[in-house]
Amino acid sequence: MPQFAEATTKLKELRSHVMMAKLDAERYPTAASTLGIKGFPTLLLFVNGTSQVYTGGFSGEDIVISAKERADVPVIKISSSVEAENFQKKYHLFVLGLFDKFE
């Protein structure tokens, strides 16, 4: 489906940790069966080796938003200057906020 290709391209542009792959279930029925794929299209999200059935919309934008919400870490709490220095060494682009309450 072209929506999957669109989502893949957008996730790559956003430098997301989410990667997409496709599987031809007719050509690889054993793999499809192992993953519980019973129909087309089936979208699975793997987080830490565990699959989750995707239940969101199927537009490219819907897939990107849902994948980023479920797999990417949106906020990281930094509690010390040492943590901040280590974070800054690891990531070159980020947004920093200082809040009275972390909610």
Summary of the structure (lengths in Angstrom):
residues: 103
radius of gyration: 17.6
end to end distance: 38.2
largest distance: 55.4
contacts: 193
relative contact order: 0.15
helix: 40%
strand: 8%
